[in-house]
């Protein structure tokens, strides 16, 4: 089971082509379907690696350990609700977790860790209490202000639409995010960045369905520390 030590190890790893893969799986009796999901995810990972400059043979070699896992029939007989893989040059780690992941593949300079946060933070459900104006410090749903605040450790509670992704980059000098209209090879997933930074700096993170969000019209809600 993923623990905080392994999470921080994955977070601190830096490279040129770090691949993160998430797929939902069955606990039993659907090995063929689970293998097909992983094969499709690896096809997408190879495409992203090629988009970043690798040739087909290089991408296949880079993902070799994951392809070997596909052929391991015994492995697929004892899964949980979700499978995640983290791949770098000469590095391969996978986790079978009780989280029903939405299929997702991300390649970048860092591993993508937002989907595994429920394992570390406990139950994904929450109770939003009706607090008086004096008791609640700040609540809002604007991503352009929430993401920098999360990176700077100012978010106490973060609510994230678990099905939504926003791509861009964080400008440290301006303390601001720049959103890319389309995902690019150099894009970061900004909601994931906000979620991981909030968790690492002692905040609470809730990954929710859109309808469960405190402010459902926004994909990111936050209560500030100050």
C-alpha positions as CSV (number, residue, x, y, z in Angstrom):
1,X,0.0,0.0,0.0
2,X,1.2,3.5,-0.9
3,X,2.4,5.4,2.2
4,X,3.6,8.9,2.8
5,X,7.3,8.0,2.4
6,X,6.8,6.5,-1.0
7,X,4.5,9.4,-2.0
8,X,7.3,11.9,-1.2
9,X,9.9,9.7,-3.0
10,X,7.7,9.9,-6.1
11,X,7.1,13.6,-5.7
12,X,10.8,14.4,-5.4
13,X,11.8,12.5,-8.5
14,X,12.7,14.8,-11.3
15,X,13.4,13.9,-14.9
16,X,12.7,14.6,-18.6
17,X,10.0,11.9,-19.3
18,X,8.3,10.7,-16.1
19,X,5.3,8.6,-17.1
20,X,2.3,8.2,-14.7
21,X,-0.5,5.8,-15.7
22,X,-3.8,5.2,-13.9
23,X,-6.5,2.7,-14.9
24,X,-9.5,1.2,-13.1
25,X,-9.3,-2.6,-12.5
26,X,-11.5,-5.4,-11.2
27,X,-10.7,-7.4,-8.1
28,X,-11.3,-10.7,-9.9
29,X,-12.5,-12.5,-13.1
30,X,-11.8,-9.7,-15.6
31,X,-8.1,-10.2,-16.3
32,X,-8.4,-9.9,-20.0
33,X,-10.3,-6.5,-19.7
34,X,-7.7,-5.2,-17.2
35,X,-4.8,-6.2,-19.5
36,X,-6.5,-4.5,-22.4
37,X,-6.9,-1.3,-20.4
38,X,-3.2,-1.3,-19.5
39,X,-2.2,-2.0,-23.1
40,X,-4.3,1.0,-24.3
41,X,-2.7,3.2,-21.6
42,X,0.8,2.1,-22.7
43,X,-0.1,3.0,-26.2
44,X,-1.0,6.5,-25.1
45,X,2.1,6.7,-23.0
46,X,4.2,5.7,-26.0
47,X,2.4,8.4,-28.1
48,X,3.2,11.0,-25.5
49,X,6.9,10.0,-25.4
50,X,7.1,10.2,-29.1
51,X,5.5,13.6,-29.0
52,X,8.3,14.6,-26.6
53,X,11.0,13.5,-29.1
54,X,11.5,9.7,-28.6
55,X,11.3,7.4,-31.6
56,X,9.0,4.3,-31.5
57,X,11.8,1.9,-30.5
58,X,13.0,4.2,-27.8
59,X,9.5,4.6,-26.3
60,X,9.0,0.9,-26.4
61,X,12.3,0.3,-24.6
62,X,11.5,3.0,-22.0
63,X,8.2,1.3,-21.2
64,X,9.7,-2.2,-21.2
65,X,8.9,-3.0,-17.5
66,X,5.3,-2.0,-18.0
67,X,4.9,-4.2,-21.1
68,X,6.4,-7.1,-19.1
69,X,3.7,-6.6,-16.5
70,X,1.0,-6.9,-19.2
71,X,2.3,-10.4,-20.0
72,X,2.3,-11.5,-16.3
73,X,-1.0,-13.4,-16.1
74,X,-0.6,-14.1,-12.4
75,X,-0.4,-10.4,-11.7
76,X,-3.9,-9.8,-13.0
77,X,-5.5,-12.4,-10.8
78,X,-5.1,-10.4,-7.6
79,X,-5.8,-6.7,-8.3
80,X,-7.8,-4.1,-6.4
81,X,-10.0,-1.3,-7.7
82,X,-7.2,0.6,-9.4
83,X,-3.7,0.3,-10.8
84,X,-1.1,3.0,-11.1
85,X,2.4,2.9,-12.7
86,X,5.3,5.3,-12.4
87,X,8.0,5.0,-15.0
88,X,11.3,6.7,-15.5
89,X,14.5,5.7,-17.1
90,X,15.8,2.7,-15.0
91,X,12.9,3.2,-12.6
92,X,9.6,1.3,-12.4
93,X,7.0,1.3,-9.5
94,X,3.4,0.2,-9.5
95,X,0.6,0.1,-6.9
96,X,-2.7,-1.7,-6.8
97,X,-5.0,0.5,-4.7
98,X,-8.6,0.6,-3.5
99,X,-9.3,3.6,-5.7
100,X,-11.5,3.5,-8.8
101,X,-9.2,5.6,-11.0
102,X,-10.4,7.4,-14.1
103,X,-8.1,6.2,-16.9
104,X,-5.4,8.8,-17.3
105,X,-1.8,9.0,-18.7
106,X,0.6,11.9,-17.9
107,X,4.1,12.4,-19.1
108,X,6.2,15.3,-17.7
109,X,9.1,16.3,-15.6
110,X,7.4,15.1,-12.5
111,X,5.2,12.2,-11.6
112,X,1.4,12.9,-11.5
113,X,0.1,12.1,-8.0
114,X,-3.3,13.7,-7.6
115,X,-5.3,10.5,-8.1
116,X,-3.6,8.7,-5.2
117,X,-4.2,11.3,-2.6
118,X,-7.4,9.6,-1.3
119,X,-5.2,6.7,-0.1
120,X,-3.3,9.1,2.1
121,X,-6.0,11.4,3.2
122,X,-8.6,8.8,4.2
123,X,-12.2,8.9,3.1
124,X,-12.9,11.0,0.0
125,X,-16.3,12.1,1.3
126,X,-16.7,15.1,3.5
127,X,-19.2,17.2,5.5
128,X,-19.3,20.9,4.6
129,X,-20.5,22.7,7.8
130,X,-22.5,25.9,7.7
131,X,-20.1,28.2,9.5
132,X,-20.7,31.8,10.4
133,X,-18.9,34.6,8.6
134,X,-16.5,35.1,11.5
135,X,-15.6,31.4,11.6
136,X,-14.8,30.8,8.0
137,X,-11.7,32.4,6.8
138,X,-12.1,32.5,3.1
139,X,-13.9,30.5,0.5
140,X,-13.8,30.8,-3.2
141,X,-13.7,29.1,-6.6
142,X,-11.3,31.0,-8.9
143,X,-8.5,28.8,-10.1
144,X,-6.2,31.7,-11.0
145,X,-6.0,32.7,-7.3
146,X,-6.4,29.3,-5.7
147,X,-3.5,27.5,-7.4
148,X,-0.8,30.1,-6.5
149,X,-2.2,30.1,-2.9
150,X,-1.9,26.3,-2.7
151,X,1.6,26.4,-4.0
152,X,2.5,29.0,-1.3
153,X,0.9,27.0,1.5
154,X,-2.1,29.3,2.1
155,X,-4.9,26.7,1.5
156,X,-6.4,24.9,4.5
157,X,-8.9,22.8,2.6
158,X,-9.0,22.2,-1.2
159,X,-11.9,20.7,-3.1
160,X,-11.1,19.4,-6.6
161,X,-13.3,18.1,-9.4
162,X,-11.7,14.7,-9.8
163,X,-12.8,14.4,-13.4
164,X,-11.4,17.7,-14.6
165,X,-7.9,18.7,-15.8
166,X,-6.4,22.1,-16.6
167,X,-3.0,22.5,-18.3
168,X,-0.5,25.3,-18.2
169,X,2.4,26.4,-16.1
170,X,3.2,28.3,-13.0
171,X,5.2,31.5,-13.3
172,X,7.2,31.8,-10.1
173,X,8.3,35.3,-10.7
174,X,4.8,36.6,-11.2
175,X,3.3,34.1,-8.7
176,X,0.6,33.4,-11.3
177,X,-0.6,30.5,-13.5
178,X,-0.7,30.6,-17.3
179,X,-3.4,28.3,-18.8
180,X,-2.7,26.5,-22.1
181,X,-5.8,26.2,-24.3
182,X,-4.6,22.8,-25.4
183,X,-2.4,20.3,-23.6
184,X,1.3,20.7,-24.8
185,X,4.4,18.5,-24.1
186,X,5.6,21.1,-21.6
187,X,2.2,21.6,-19.9
188,X,1.7,20.9,-16.2
189,X,-1.7,19.7,-14.9
190,X,-2.5,22.7,-12.6
191,X,-5.3,21.1,-10.5
192,X,-3.0,18.2,-9.7
193,X,-0.2,20.7,-8.7
194,X,-2.6,22.6,-6.4
195,X,-3.8,19.3,-4.8
196,X,-0.3,17.9,-4.1
197,X,1.1,21.1,-2.8
198,X,-1.8,21.6,-0.5
199,X,-1.4,18.0,0.9
200,X,2.4,18.4,1.3
201,X,2.0,21.6,3.2
202,X,-0.5,20.2,5.7
203,X,-3.8,21.1,4.1
204,X,-6.7,18.7,3.5
205,X,-7.6,17.7,-0.1
206,X,-11.0,16.3,-1.3
207,X,-11.3,14.8,-4.8
208,X,-15.0,15.0,-5.6
209,X,-17.6,14.6,-8.3
210,X,-18.6,17.9,-9.9
211,X,-22.1,17.7,-8.2
212,X,-20.4,17.3,-4.8
213,X,-18.3,20.4,-5.0
214,X,-19.2,23.2,-2.5
215,X,-19.4,25.6,-5.5
216,X,-20.3,23.3,-8.4
217,X,-19.8,26.0,-11.0
218,X,-16.0,25.8,-10.4
219,X,-13.6,22.9,-10.6
220,X,-11.5,24.1,-7.7
221,X,-12.8,25.4,-4.4
222,X,-10.7,26.4,-1.4
223,X,-10.8,27.6,2.2
224,X,-7.8,29.8,2.9
225,X,-5.7,29.7,6.0
226,X,-5.4,33.5,6.1
